[in-house]
Amino acid sequence: MQTSSGISPSKVFLPQQEQGFALLLDFLIHQFPAIPEKEWLSRFEDGLISNVEGVPLDASVGYEGGTVIYYFKRVISEEIIPFQEQVLYEDAHLLIADKPHFLPVTPGGHYLEQTLLVRLKKATGLESLSPIHRIDRETAGLVAFSKRPEDRNAYQSLFRDKVVTKVYEAIAIYRDDLRQQFPIHHRSRIEESDVFMQMHEVVGEPNSDSLVELLAIKGEWARYRLQLGTGKKHQLRVHMSALGLPIKNDQIYPVLKPHVVINKDFTHPLQLLAKELSFTDPITQKKHHFFSQQALHL
């Protein structure tokens, strides 16, 4: 199945149904109530809905249970992220990208074409490109991609089995009362909170651990080296906030600030960088150690 501007389509199975849909359009309206009928009509008109052979379908096509159709998502208003990613390494199986701040790794929500995955697909022509792991939209730095579907599980197992070394750097508040405690090995249980977007620490068996080292001090700020033992959502941001060391320009911790979709301020990026990534390649057995070319300035 081809993509539109590097964007992969969504796949939908049409079940044998009892509702008696006359048209495919009727089913789509029923199945996805959040998408208005006029948007589906527009997608049909623009050739964004097709059968398994990739042939665009018309809005008048009948419903046929037991078949598969593909459709492309569309973000009506998507602001350009004015920073460029860089490919640091590529072989027959693996691609390592250096992601800028503000750019999501994969499509979702308000982001579609302005994502690392879609940009790389367009630049490389690799339709099967797939991220092996994720970092936050606000975080800059290294992201690894599998180039072939048959290799994907082997690479993802590296992260599942925790045999990848992931090192970050951060600029965060400095606390002189903690100076003699570094390096700090912080372990806690992280779960979703009742606050949208936020994770939080709760009482219970730890499911996350981070090693925090102090590298340099400048006034009220300091540079830290952070090493992940686990990879829970927002883990470093949660741990640093819990230690009373919130990362500079964090819009989620300790206090959630409104997310701006259009006319974003790009002048105050989160000061968190995925700096190093090292592992033994499960396909080639080569020992990799990658370094981001970006830097945080204290």
Backbone as JSON, one array per atom type, in Angstrom:
{
  "sequence": "MQTSSGISPSKVFLPQQEQGFALLLDFLIHQFPAIPEKEWLSRFEDGLISNVEGVPLDASVGYEGGTVIYYFKRVISEEIIPFQEQVLYEDAHLLIADKPHFLPVTPGGHYLEQTLLVRLKKATGLESLSPIHRIDRETAGLVAFSKRPEDRNAYQSLFRDKVVTKVYEAIAIYRDDLRQQFPIHHRSRIEESDVFMQMHEVVGEPNSDSLVELLAIKGEWARYRLQLGTGKKHQLRVHMSALGLPIKNDQIYPVLKPHVVINKDFTHPLQLLAKELSFTDPITQKKHHFFSQQALHL",
  "N": [[0.84, -1.2, 0.0], [0.67, 2.14, -0.92], [1.93, 5.3, 0.3], [0.86, 8.59, 1.4], [2.6, 11.38, 0.94], [4.62, 10.24, 2.51], [3.18, 9.29, 4.64], [1.73, 6.64, 6.33], [-1.16, 4.64, 5.62], [-4.23, 3.98, 7.45], [-5.61, 0.84, 8.36], [-8.64, -0.86, 7.87], [-10.86, -3.37, 8.76], [-13.74, -4.67, 7.27], [-16.43, -5.87, 8.8], [-18.6, -8.78, 8.56], [-21.81, -7.78, 8.8], [-24.7, -6.74, 10.76], [-26.06, -4.43, 10.71], [-26.82, -3.54, 8.27], [-25.53, -1.77, 6.38], [-25.67, 0.25, 3.56], [-23.82, 1.64, 2.06], [-20.21, 2.04, 1.91], [-19.48, 4.47, 2.95], [-21.52, 4.92, 4.83], [-20.85, 3.05, 6.79], [-18.3, 4.02, 7.64], [-19.0, 6.48, 8.77], [-20.53, 5.6, 10.88], [-18.69, 4.01, 12.28], [-16.64, 5.76, 12.97], [-17.51, 8.14, 14.7], [-16.54, 10.62, 15.51], [-15.52, 11.87, 13.31], [-16.7, 14.01, 10.9], [-19.3, 13.66, 8.36], [-18.84, 15.19, 6.06], [-16.09, 15.35, 6.0], [-15.32, 12.71, 5.46], [-16.44, 12.5, 2.9], [-14.85, 14.35, 1.6], [-12.37, 13.08, 1.76], [-12.83, 10.81, 0.19], [-13.19, 12.11, -2.26], [-10.66, 13.18, -2.63], [-9.16, 10.97, -3.1], [-8.22, 9.49, -0.93], [-9.1, 7.18, 0.21], [-9.03, 3.74, -0.22], [-9.05, 0.44, -1.8], [-7.7, -2.88, -1.03], [-5.9, -3.28, -3.06], [-4.99, -0.8, -3.54], [-6.49, 0.86, -5.09], [-8.25, 3.85, -5.52], [-11.37, 4.6, -3.93], [-14.81, 5.37, -4.57], [-17.27, 7.6, -3.16], [-19.74, 6.5, -3.5], [-19.53, 3.78, -3.42], [-20.54, 0.47, -2.59], [-21.12, -1.22, 0.59], [-19.08, -3.89, 1.58], [-18.9, -6.64, 3.33], [-16.32, -8.44, 5.11], [-14.1, -7.62, 3.75], [-11.18, -5.49, 3.25], [-10.27, -2.11, 3.77], [-8.34, 0.88, 3.14], [-7.43, 3.98, 4.65], [-6.39, 7.39, 4.64], [-5.31, 9.49, 7.25], [-5.9, 12.93, 8.14], [-4.64, 16.03, 9.02], [-6.06, 19.03, 9.57], [-5.01, 21.61, 10.16], [-1.77, 22.07, 10.49], [1.04, 23.0, 12.09], [4.25, 24.0, 10.93], [7.21, 22.49, 12.08], [10.02, 24.14, 12.81], [12.66, 22.99, 12.72], [15.37, 20.79, 11.96], [15.81, 17.32, 11.53], [18.53, 14.91, 11.73], [20.21, 12.34, 10.03], [22.26, 10.08, 11.49], [23.41, 7.59, 11.25], [23.33, 4.73, 9.13], [22.58, 1.52, 7.95], [22.02, -1.62, 6.3], [20.0, -2.54, 7.89], [19.4, -0.83, 10.02], [18.65, 2.48, 11.19], [19.73, 5.52, 12.52], [18.57, 8.4, 13.97], [18.89, 11.9, 14.71], [16.93, 13.7, 16.59], [15.21, 16.84, 16.57], [14.16, 19.21, 19.14], [10.64, 19.51, 19.95], [9.56, 18.03, 17.84], [7.41, 15.39, 17.16], [7.81, 11.8, 17.4], [6.18, 9.88, 16.1], [3.1, 9.91, 14.12], [0.14, 11.41, 15.5], [-2.64, 12.75, 17.3], [-2.48, 16.19, 16.97], [-0.49, 16.06, 15.12], [0.99, 15.03, 12.13], [2.22, 15.04, 9.33], [4.32, 16.57, 10.27], [6.25, 14.98, 11.78], [8.84, 12.87, 13.04], [9.02, 10.26, 11.95], [7.44, 10.37, 9.56], [8.74, 12.42, 8.15], [11.26, 11.18, 7.77], [10.54, 8.94, 6.24], [9.7, 10.19, 3.89], [12.11, 11.38, 3.13], [13.87, 9.23, 2.77], [12.5, 7.31, 1.34], [11.81, 4.9, 2.39], [9.35, 2.85, 3.04], [8.83, 0.95, 4.96], [10.02, 1.74, 7.27], [10.41, 1.89, 10.78], [10.01, 3.01, 14.13], [12.08, 1.89, 16.8], [11.98, 2.5, 19.42], [10.75, 5.15, 21.56], [10.98, 8.71, 22.14], [10.03, 11.6, 24.03], [8.02, 14.19, 22.52], [8.91, 16.76, 23.19], [11.51, 16.31, 23.89], [14.88, 16.23, 22.73], [17.19, 14.45, 20.54], [18.6, 11.1, 20.2], [17.06, 8.61, 18.17], [16.2, 5.36, 17.32], [15.65, 3.38, 14.38], [14.11, 0.62, 12.77], [14.71, -0.83, 9.62], [13.69, -2.94, 8.16], [10.81, -5.02, 8.16], [11.11, -7.68, 9.05], [13.22, -7.55, 10.8], [12.4, -6.11, 12.93], [11.3, -7.05, 15.43], [13.53, -8.21, 16.65], [15.17, -6.0, 17.17], [13.47, -4.45, 18.81], [13.31, -6.14, 20.98], [15.68, -5.7, 22.3], [15.24, -3.41, 23.8], [13.06, -4.22, 25.32], [14.27, -6.22, 26.81], [16.05, -4.76, 28.23], [18.75, -4.28, 27.51], [19.96, -2.19, 26.36], [21.92, 0.71, 26.56], [20.99, 3.8, 27.67], [21.63, 7.14, 27.7], [21.09, 10.33, 28.98], [21.19, 13.95, 28.9], [20.58, 16.81, 30.94], [19.42, 20.1, 31.73], [18.76, 21.49, 34.75], [17.19, 22.63, 37.82], [19.43, 23.57, 40.45], [20.31, 22.14, 43.54], [21.83, 22.79, 46.43], [21.75, 21.36, 48.79], [21.58, 18.77, 48.04], [23.96, 18.1, 46.97], [26.05, 16.48, 48.05], [24.93, 14.02, 47.82], [24.97, 12.97, 45.3], [26.25, 10.47, 43.01], [22.74, 9.96, 42.48], [20.62, 7.28, 42.85], [17.59, 6.84, 41.82], [14.6, 5.27, 42.58], [11.27, 4.31, 41.96], [7.66, 3.87, 41.97], [5.84, 4.42, 39.11], [2.88, 5.69, 37.81], [-0.06, 6.42, 35.8], [-1.61, 9.57, 36.36], [-4.46, 11.43, 37.66], [-4.45, 13.76, 36.37], [-4.5, 15.1, 33.19], [-2.16, 13.98, 30.83], [-0.1, 13.83, 32.71], [2.17, 11.78, 34.56], [2.72, 10.12, 37.71], [4.37, 9.55, 40.9], [3.71, 6.79, 43.0], [2.84, 4.94, 45.99], [4.29, 1.75, 46.38], [5.61, -1.28, 44.79], [8.65, -0.57, 43.22], [8.81, 0.38, 39.79], [10.44, 1.69, 38.14], [13.64, 3.13, 37.48], [16.3, 5.43, 37.8], [19.52, 6.83, 37.2], [21.12, 9.58, 38.5], [23.48, 12.0, 37.86], [25.61, 14.65, 38.8], [27.0, 17.1, 36.77], [27.91, 19.76, 36.19], [27.8, 23.12, 37.51], [26.04, 26.17, 37.42], [25.22, 29.01, 38.73], [21.83, 29.11, 39.58], [21.24, 26.89, 38.14], [22.04, 23.59, 36.85], [23.99, 21.08, 35.13], [23.09, 17.82, 34.3], [23.76, 14.3, 34.18], [21.88, 11.68, 33.05], [20.86, 8.4, 33.47], [18.94, 5.84, 32.17], [17.38, 3.15, 33.73], [15.06, 1.82, 33.41], [12.22, 2.35, 31.19], [9.87, 4.05, 31.55], [6.95, 6.03, 30.74], [7.65, 9.46, 30.49], [9.59, 9.22, 32.44], [12.17, 10.3, 33.32], [11.54, 12.99, 33.61], [9.57, 12.9, 35.56], [11.01, 11.75, 37.71], [13.1, 13.64, 38.12], [11.59, 15.88, 38.83], [10.41, 14.9, 41.18], [12.6, 14.75, 42.81], [12.96, 17.35, 43.39], [14.2, 18.73, 41.41], [13.3, 20.01, 38.93], [13.25, 19.87, 35.36], [14.56, 22.32, 33.19], [12.35, 24.49, 31.53], [10.24, 22.66, 31.4], [7.03, 21.79, 30.48], [5.15, 20.23, 31.62], [5.81, 19.06, 34.1], [6.73, 20.36, 37.31], [4.17, 21.39, 37.14], [1.38, 21.3, 35.07], [1.11, 22.9, 32.0], [-0.92, 24.71, 29.63], [-1.23, 23.12, 26.44], [-0.03, 24.36, 23.46], [-1.14, 24.53, 20.17], [-1.09, 25.91, 17.7], [0.95, 28.61, 16.53], [3.15, 28.23, 18.26], [5.59, 28.74, 20.85], [8.82, 28.54, 20.11], [11.14, 29.1, 21.39], [11.9, 28.27, 23.89], [12.88, 25.48, 24.5], [12.41, 22.23, 26.05], [14.88, 21.31, 28.28], [16.22, 18.73, 27.81], [18.0, 16.02, 26.63], [18.47, 13.22, 24.62], [21.28, 11.75, 24.72], [23.21, 9.62, 24.37], [23.37, 6.32, 22.96], [23.73, 2.93, 23.19], [24.44, -0.41, 22.18], [24.54, -3.94, 21.35], [24.25, -4.96, 18.1], [21.56, -6.97, 17.16], [21.32, -8.25, 14.73], [23.65, -7.92, 13.09], [25.61, -8.23, 14.96], [27.34, -6.23, 15.57], [28.95, -3.86, 17.68], [27.42, -1.04, 18.78], [27.72, 2.46, 19.43], [26.27, 5.36, 19.8], [26.23, 8.95, 19.47], [24.51, 11.92, 20.13], [24.56, 14.84, 18.09], [23.78, 17.19, 19.06], [23.66, 19.76, 21.63], [23.2, 20.83, 25.01], [23.06, 24.0, 26.58], [24.5, 25.34, 29.37]],
  "CA": [[0.0, 0.0, 0.0], [1.46, 3.36, -1.01], [1.65, 6.31, 1.31], [0.65, 9.95, 0.94], [3.64, 12.24, 1.52], [5.34, 9.51, 3.54], [2.26, 8.92, 5.71], [1.13, 5.33, 6.12], [-2.61, 4.65, 5.82], [-4.83, 3.12, 8.47], [-6.28, -0.32, 7.8], [-9.92, -1.16, 8.53], [-11.56, -4.58, 8.31], [-15.19, -4.49, 7.2], [-17.01, -7.14, 9.27], [-19.94, -9.2, 8.14], [-22.55, -6.99, 9.77], [-26.14, -6.87, 10.84], [-26.72, -3.12, 10.63], [-27.34, -3.33, 6.92], [-24.99, -0.59, 5.72], [-25.78, 0.19, 2.11], [-22.6, 2.2, 1.49], [-19.01, 2.1, 2.73], [-19.57, 5.75, 3.63], [-22.39, 4.75, 6.0], [-20.07, 2.33, 7.81], [-17.26, 4.89, 8.17], [-19.65, 7.48, 9.63], [-20.93, 4.88, 12.09], [-17.51, 3.49, 12.96], [-15.81, 6.87, 13.46], [-18.46, 9.24, 14.89], [-15.88, 11.91, 15.73], [-15.17, 12.44, 12.01], [-17.95, 14.38, 10.23], [-19.56, 13.08, 7.04], [-18.23, 16.0, 5.0], [-14.66, 15.02, 5.95], [-15.21, 11.45, 4.72], [-16.71, 12.8, 1.49], [-13.66, 15.02, 1.08], [-11.3, 12.09, 1.6], [-13.17, 10.04, -1.01], [-12.96, 12.97, -3.42], [-9.22, 13.39, -2.79], [-8.5, 9.69, -3.34], [-7.55, 9.07, 0.3], [-9.68, 5.92, 0.67], [-8.79, 2.79, -1.3], [-9.16, -0.98, -1.47], [-6.44, -3.52, -0.69], [-5.0, -3.14, -4.21], [-4.56, 0.58, -3.64], [-7.35, 1.59, -6.02], [-9.13, 4.78, -4.81], [-12.78, 4.26, -3.95], [-15.76, 6.48, -4.69], [-18.21, 7.69, -2.04], [-20.96, 5.75, -3.81], [-19.26, 2.35, -3.42], [-21.34, -0.25, -1.61], [-20.44, -1.88, 1.7], [-18.82, -5.29, 1.3], [-18.36, -7.26, 4.52], [-15.26, -9.4, 4.92], [-13.01, -7.04, 2.97], [-10.32, -4.52, 3.93], [-10.03, -0.84, 3.08], [-7.32, 1.73, 3.74], [-7.73, 5.41, 4.57], [-5.36, 8.29, 5.16], [-5.72, 10.53, 8.17], [-5.55, 14.25, 7.67], [-4.69, 17.1, 10.0], [-6.48, 20.2, 8.8], [-4.1, 22.72, 10.38], [-0.57, 21.52, 11.14], [2.11, 24.0, 12.05], [5.58, 23.51, 10.58], [8.23, 22.49, 13.13], [11.12, 24.76, 12.05], [13.96, 22.43, 13.06], [15.62, 19.67, 11.07], [16.44, 16.11, 12.04], [19.75, 14.49, 11.03], [20.5, 10.9, 10.04], [23.64, 9.91, 11.95], [23.94, 6.28, 10.87], [22.4, 3.9, 8.38], [23.07, 0.36, 7.24], [20.92, -2.35, 5.65], [18.97, -2.92, 8.86], [19.22, 0.14, 11.1], [18.83, 3.91, 10.93], [19.76, 6.3, 13.75], [18.28, 9.81, 13.69], [19.07, 12.88, 15.77], [15.66, 14.43, 16.52], [15.19, 18.14, 17.24], [13.08, 19.48, 20.08], [9.3, 19.85, 19.47], [9.11, 17.16, 16.77], [6.99, 14.06, 17.62], [8.42, 10.68, 16.69], [5.18, 9.26, 15.23], [1.84, 10.66, 14.0], [-0.86, 11.29, 16.55], [-3.2, 14.02, 17.74], [-2.38, 17.31, 16.02], [0.75, 15.93, 14.35], [0.94, 14.0, 11.1], [3.4, 15.19, 8.47], [5.41, 17.13, 11.06], [6.73, 13.97, 12.71], [10.13, 12.32, 12.61], [8.81, 9.09, 11.11], [6.96, 10.76, 8.24], [9.83, 13.14, 7.49], [12.29, 10.23, 7.34], [9.98, 8.14, 5.15], [9.74, 11.02, 2.69], [13.5, 11.64, 2.75], [14.58, 8.0, 2.41], [11.68, 6.43, 0.5], [11.67, 3.62, 3.07], [7.98, 2.76, 3.54], [8.76, 0.01, 6.09], [10.76, 2.3, 8.4], [9.61, 1.83, 11.99], [10.81, 3.32, 15.32], [12.3, 0.79, 17.73], [11.63, 3.04, 20.73], [10.25, 6.52, 21.44], [11.28, 9.74, 23.12], [8.97, 12.61, 24.05], [8.03, 15.24, 21.5], [9.69, 17.91, 23.67], [12.9, 15.9, 24.09], [15.71, 16.11, 21.53], [18.22, 13.44, 20.61], [18.71, 9.89, 19.39], [15.95, 7.67, 17.99], [16.61, 4.26, 16.44], [14.6, 2.87, 13.51], [14.33, -0.61, 12.02], [14.4, -0.6, 8.22], [13.01, -4.09, 7.57], [9.84, -5.61, 9.08], [11.58, -8.95, 9.6], [14.22, -7.27, 11.84], [11.83, -5.21, 13.94], [11.16, -7.66, 16.75], [14.86, -8.42, 17.23], [15.63, -4.72, 17.71], [12.6, -4.05, 19.92], [13.6, -6.98, 22.13], [16.79, -5.08, 23.02], [14.67, -2.47, 24.76], [12.24, -5.0, 26.25], [15.17, -6.98, 27.69], [16.87, -3.77, 28.93], [20.18, -4.45, 27.21], [20.39, -0.97, 25.68], [22.31, 1.78, 27.48], [20.44, 5.08, 27.22], [22.15, 8.22, 28.52], [20.52, 11.65, 28.67], [21.68, 15.11, 29.62], [19.5, 17.75, 31.25], [19.67, 21.31, 32.51], [17.69, 21.54, 35.74], [17.45, 23.37, 39.05], [20.5, 23.06, 41.31], [20.04, 22.16, 44.98], [23.1, 22.58, 47.14], [21.57, 20.39, 49.87], [21.69, 17.42, 47.48], [25.25, 17.97, 46.29], [26.83, 15.36, 48.57], [24.21, 12.77, 47.6], [25.16, 12.48, 43.92], [25.13, 10.16, 42.13], [21.51, 9.51, 43.13], [19.9, 6.21, 42.16], [16.2, 7.06, 42.23], [13.68, 4.2, 42.21], [9.91, 4.57, 42.42], [6.58, 3.32, 41.15], [5.22, 5.48, 38.31], [1.6, 5.33, 37.18], [-0.8, 7.57, 35.29], [-2.33, 10.34, 37.38], [-5.77, 11.92, 37.23], [-4.2, 14.97, 35.59], [-4.22, 14.77, 31.79], [-0.77, 14.0, 30.36], [0.9, 13.65, 33.76], [2.42, 10.57, 35.34], [3.14, 10.5, 39.06], [4.88, 8.49, 41.75], [2.75, 6.27, 43.98], [3.39, 3.94, 46.9], [4.23, 0.4, 45.81], [6.83, -1.86, 44.27], [9.22, 0.27, 42.17], [8.81, -0.1, 38.4], [11.29, 2.61, 37.38], [14.85, 3.56, 38.17], [17.16, 6.35, 37.04], [20.74, 7.26, 37.86], [21.29, 11.02, 38.28], [24.83, 12.47, 38.2], [25.83, 16.09, 38.67], [28.16, 17.35, 35.92], [28.41, 21.14, 36.27], [26.89, 24.05, 38.18], [26.15, 27.58, 37.02], [24.16, 29.75, 39.41], [20.72, 28.3, 40.08], [21.05, 25.76, 37.25], [23.13, 22.62, 36.77], [23.91, 20.08, 34.08], [23.02, 16.48, 34.87], [23.81, 13.11, 33.33], [20.8, 10.81, 33.49], [20.88, 7.09, 32.81], [17.7, 5.1, 32.38], [17.39, 1.72, 33.98], [13.8, 1.41, 32.79], [11.79, 3.36, 30.24], [8.48, 4.44, 31.73], [6.56, 7.31, 30.15], [8.06, 10.68, 31.2], [10.29, 8.79, 33.65], [13.19, 11.24, 33.79], [10.89, 14.23, 34.0], [8.91, 12.61, 36.84], [12.03, 11.55, 38.74], [13.78, 14.89, 38.42], [10.64, 16.72, 39.56], [10.24, 14.33, 42.51], [13.81, 15.08, 43.57], [13.02, 18.79, 43.54], [15.12, 19.2, 40.38], [12.55, 20.03, 37.67], [14.04, 20.2, 34.18], [14.29, 23.66, 32.68], [11.33, 24.67, 30.48], [9.28, 21.56, 31.36], [5.66, 22.3, 30.43], [4.26, 19.24, 32.22], [6.19, 18.8, 35.5], [5.72, 19.82, 38.2], [2.84, 21.96, 36.88], [0.96, 21.17, 33.68], [0.74, 24.16, 31.35], [-1.72, 24.43, 28.43], [-0.49, 22.79, 25.22], [-0.33, 25.27, 22.35], [-1.06, 23.81, 18.9], [-0.72, 26.86, 16.65], [1.75, 29.74, 17.0], [3.92, 27.8, 19.42], [6.83, 29.44, 21.17], [9.92, 27.59, 19.93], [12.36, 29.7, 21.96], [12.21, 27.72, 25.21], [12.74, 24.02, 24.46], [12.72, 21.44, 27.22], [16.33, 21.08, 28.31], [16.46, 17.3, 27.97], [18.6, 15.52, 25.4], [18.87, 11.81, 24.55], [22.65, 12.02, 24.26], [23.94, 8.42, 23.96], [22.63, 5.08, 22.78], [24.7, 1.88, 22.88], [23.93, -1.78, 22.23], [25.08, -4.87, 20.37], [23.25, -5.18, 17.06], [21.14, -8.38, 17.16], [21.39, -8.8, 13.37], [25.03, -7.95, 12.6], [26.49, -8.43, 16.12], [28.24, -5.09, 15.7], [28.75, -3.07, 18.89], [27.12, 0.35, 18.42], [27.68, 3.5, 20.46], [25.93, 6.58, 19.06], [26.21, 10.19, 20.23], [23.81, 13.04, 19.51], [25.4, 15.97, 17.72], [23.21, 18.37, 19.71], [24.2, 20.06, 22.97], [22.47, 21.76, 25.88], [23.98, 25.04, 27.03], [24.25, 25.74, 30.75]],
  "C": [[0.87, 1.25, 0.0], [1.07, 4.33, 0.09], [1.44, 7.66, 0.64], [1.63, 10.85, 1.66], [4.37, 11.55, 2.65], [4.47, 9.02, 4.68], [1.63, 7.57, 5.4], [-0.36, 5.39, 6.39], [-3.03, 3.77, 6.98], [-5.63, 2.03, 7.78], [-7.54, -0.62, 8.58], [-10.53, -2.41, 7.91], [-13.06, -4.33, 8.35], [-15.86, -5.81, 7.6], [-18.31, -7.48, 8.55], [-20.88, -8.64, 9.2], [-24.06, -7.16, 9.67], [-26.85, -5.53, 10.69], [-27.28, -2.82, 9.25], [-26.84, -2.06, 6.27], [-25.11, -0.75, 4.21], [-24.45, 0.62, 1.47], [-21.43, 2.08, 2.46], [-19.01, 3.39, 3.54], [-20.41, 5.65, 4.9], [-21.63, 4.07, 7.14], [-19.03, 3.24, 8.45], [-17.84, 5.95, 9.11], [-20.05, 6.83, 10.95], [-19.73, 4.47, 12.93], [-16.67, 4.59, 13.6], [-16.69, 8.12, 13.65], [-17.81, 10.6, 15.11], [-15.5, 12.61, 14.42], [-16.45, 12.75, 11.24], [-18.07, 13.8, 8.82], [-18.87, 13.86, 5.94], [-16.73, 15.73, 4.89], [-14.45, 13.71, 5.21], [-15.45, 11.67, 3.23], [-15.51, 13.46, 0.84], [-12.52, 14.04, 0.85], [-11.57, 11.19, 0.4], [-12.81, 10.84, -2.25], [-11.47, 13.14, -3.71], [-8.45, 12.09, -2.99], [-7.77, 9.13, -2.13], [-8.13, 7.8, 0.9], [-9.58, 4.92, -0.48], [-8.99, 1.35, -0.83], [-7.78, -1.57, -1.25], [-5.43, -3.46, -1.83], [-4.5, -1.71, -4.38], [-5.37, 1.41, -4.61], [-8.28, 2.52, -5.25], [-10.6, 4.42, -5.0], [-13.62, 5.53, -4.01], [-16.72, 6.44, -3.51], [-19.47, 6.87, -2.27], [-20.76, 4.24, -3.76], [-20.05, 1.67, -2.3], [-20.48, -0.89, -0.53], [-20.29, -3.36, 1.38], [-18.13, -5.92, 2.5], [-17.29, -8.3, 4.19], [-14.09, -8.89, 4.1], [-12.23, -6.03, 3.82], [-10.23, -3.26, 3.1], [-8.94, -0.08, 3.83], [-7.76, 3.18, 3.62], [-6.59, 6.2, 5.19], [-5.98, 9.28, 6.12], [-5.29, 11.87, 7.62], [-5.69, 15.24, 8.82], [-4.95, 18.39, 9.24], [-5.49, 21.35, 8.93], [-2.9, 22.23, 11.17], [0.57, 22.5, 10.97], [3.46, 23.34, 11.75], [6.49, 23.58, 11.8], [9.52, 22.95, 12.47], [12.52, 24.28, 12.44], [14.13, 21.13, 12.29], [16.29, 18.51, 11.8], [17.7, 15.79, 11.23], [19.89, 12.98, 11.14], [21.97, 10.73, 10.37], [24.26, 8.61, 11.47], [22.87, 5.52, 10.1], [23.15, 2.71, 7.77], [21.86, -0.38, 6.66], [19.75, -2.63, 6.58], [18.53, -1.79, 9.78], [19.42, 1.56, 10.62], [18.76, 4.64, 12.28], [19.59, 7.77, 13.39], [18.51, 10.65, 14.94], [17.9, 13.84, 15.69], [15.75, 15.8, 17.2], [14.08, 18.21, 18.29], [11.78, 19.76, 19.31], [8.75, 18.89, 18.42], [8.68, 15.8, 17.33], [7.67, 12.97, 16.81], [7.44, 10.09, 15.68], [3.92, 10.1, 15.16], [0.9, 10.38, 15.16], [-1.36, 12.66, 16.94], [-3.14, 15.07, 16.65], [-1.2, 17.17, 15.06], [0.66, 14.76, 13.37], [2.2, 14.09, 10.24], [4.59, 15.73, 9.24], [5.78, 16.17, 12.19], [8.02, 13.39, 12.16], [9.94, 11.16, 11.65], [8.4, 9.48, 9.69], [8.04, 11.53, 7.48], [10.89, 12.18, 6.96], [11.79, 9.34, 6.21], [10.04, 8.92, 3.84], [11.17, 11.2, 2.19], [14.2, 10.4, 2.22], [13.82, 7.13, 1.43], [11.46, 5.06, 1.12], [10.28, 3.53, 3.72], [7.89, 1.89, 4.79], [9.5, 0.51, 7.32], [9.87, 2.33, 9.64], [10.48, 2.14, 13.21], [10.9, 2.12, 16.24], [11.9, 1.2, 19.14], [11.16, 4.47, 20.5], [10.94, 7.43, 22.45], [10.19, 10.8, 23.0], [9.13, 13.62, 22.92], [8.93, 16.39, 21.91], [11.17, 17.59, 23.82], [13.64, 15.8, 22.76], [16.63, 14.9, 21.68], [17.97, 12.19, 19.8], [17.44, 9.04, 19.39], [16.4, 6.63, 16.98], [15.42, 3.72, 15.66], [15.04, 1.55, 12.88], [13.9, -0.37, 10.58], [13.59, -1.73, 7.6], [12.04, -4.71, 8.58], [10.34, -6.88, 9.75], [12.64, -8.76, 10.7], [13.61, -6.6, 13.07], [11.78, -5.82, 15.33], [12.51, -7.86, 17.43], [15.39, -7.13, 17.84], [14.78, -4.29, 18.91], [12.88, -4.87, 21.17], [14.78, -6.44, 22.94], [16.28, -4.17, 24.12], [13.8, -3.21, 25.78], [13.12, -5.72, 27.26], [16.15, -6.08, 28.44], [18.36, -3.98, 28.74], [20.7, -3.3, 26.36], [20.77, 0.05, 26.74], [21.84, 3.1, 26.9], [20.88, 6.17, 28.2], [21.59, 9.55, 28.04], [21.34, 12.72, 29.38], [20.52, 16.06, 29.84], [20.07, 18.98, 31.94], [18.49, 21.44, 33.45], [18.13, 22.36, 36.94], [18.6, 22.73, 39.83], [20.09, 23.2, 42.77], [21.32, 21.81, 45.72], [22.96, 21.52, 48.23], [21.65, 18.94, 49.37], [23.08, 17.11, 46.95], [26.05, 16.75, 46.75], [26.17, 14.01, 48.32], [24.42, 12.19, 46.2], [26.33, 11.5, 43.87], [23.95, 9.58, 42.9], [20.86, 8.43, 42.27], [18.46, 6.27, 42.66], [15.31, 5.96, 41.68], [12.31, 4.52, 42.76], [8.91, 3.85, 41.53], [5.88, 4.47, 40.45], [3.96, 4.94, 37.65], [0.96, 6.6, 36.64], [-1.55, 8.25, 36.42], [-3.7, 10.74, 36.83], [-5.65, 13.19, 36.4], [-3.8, 14.57, 34.18], [-2.75, 14.97, 31.46], [0.24, 13.65, 31.45], [0.94, 12.22, 34.28], [2.79, 11.03, 36.75], [3.64, 9.28, 39.82], [3.83, 8.09, 42.77], [3.47, 5.26, 44.88], [3.26, 2.56, 46.25], [5.58, -0.06, 45.32], [7.39, -1.0, 43.13], [9.16, -0.4, 40.8], [9.66, 0.79, 37.52], [12.53, 2.94, 38.19], [15.7, 4.39, 37.23], [18.39, 6.68, 37.87], [21.01, 8.71, 37.49], [22.68, 11.43, 38.76], [24.92, 13.96, 37.93], [27.11, 16.34, 37.87], [28.76, 18.75, 36.09], [27.34, 22.03, 36.9], [27.13, 25.45, 37.64], [24.96, 28.32, 37.62], [23.09, 28.81, 39.93], [20.47, 27.05, 39.23], [22.26, 24.84, 37.27], [22.89, 21.69, 35.58], [23.99, 18.7, 34.73], [23.16, 15.41, 33.78], [22.79, 12.13, 33.9], [20.87, 9.49, 32.73], [19.64, 6.31, 33.19], [17.98, 3.64, 32.67], [16.16, 1.07, 33.37], [13.35, 2.54, 31.88], [10.32, 3.7, 30.35], [8.21, 5.8, 31.09], [6.94, 8.46, 31.06], [8.94, 10.38, 32.42], [11.3, 9.81, 34.17], [12.58, 12.54, 34.28], [10.19, 14.06, 35.36], [9.94, 12.49, 37.95], [12.73, 12.85, 39.12], [12.87, 15.84, 39.2], [10.46, 16.23, 40.98], [11.43, 14.63, 43.42], [13.92, 16.57, 43.87], [13.98, 19.43, 42.56], [14.4, 19.26, 39.03], [13.42, 20.51, 36.51], [13.61, 21.54, 33.61], [13.34, 23.63, 31.49], [10.37, 23.48, 30.35], [7.87, 22.13, 31.47], [4.66, 21.34, 31.08], [4.54, 19.02, 33.7], [6.99, 19.97, 36.06], [4.3, 20.32, 37.95], [2.52, 21.87, 35.4], [0.52, 22.51, 33.14], [-0.03, 23.83, 30.07], [-0.85, 24.15, 27.21], [-0.96, 23.69, 24.07], [-0.12, 24.52, 21.04], [-0.56, 24.7, 17.77], [0.0, 28.06, 17.27], [2.51, 29.4, 18.28], [5.16, 28.66, 19.6], [7.96, 28.41, 21.11], [11.22, 28.06, 20.6], [12.75, 29.12, 23.3], [12.02, 26.2, 25.22], [13.05, 23.37, 25.8], [14.2, 21.08, 27.19], [16.65, 19.63, 28.69], [16.9, 16.74, 26.63], [18.97, 14.05, 25.55], [20.24, 11.77, 23.9], [23.37, 10.79, 23.72], [23.03, 7.21, 23.88], [23.64, 4.0, 22.41], [24.09, 0.5, 23.09], [24.69, -2.63, 21.22], [23.99, -5.2, 19.37], [22.86, -6.66, 17.0], [21.21, -9.03, 15.79], [22.83, -8.98, 12.93], [26.05, -8.28, 13.68], [27.52, -7.32, 16.29], [27.92, -4.33, 16.98], [28.6, -1.6, 18.49], [27.22, 1.26, 19.64], [27.5, 4.83, 19.73], [25.87, 7.78, 20.01], [25.42, 11.25, 19.46], [24.79, 14.16, 19.21], [24.89, 17.28, 18.34], [23.8, 18.55, 21.11], [23.26, 21.0, 23.71], [23.47, 22.75, 26.46], [23.59, 25.52, 28.41], [24.44, 27.24, 30.92]]
}
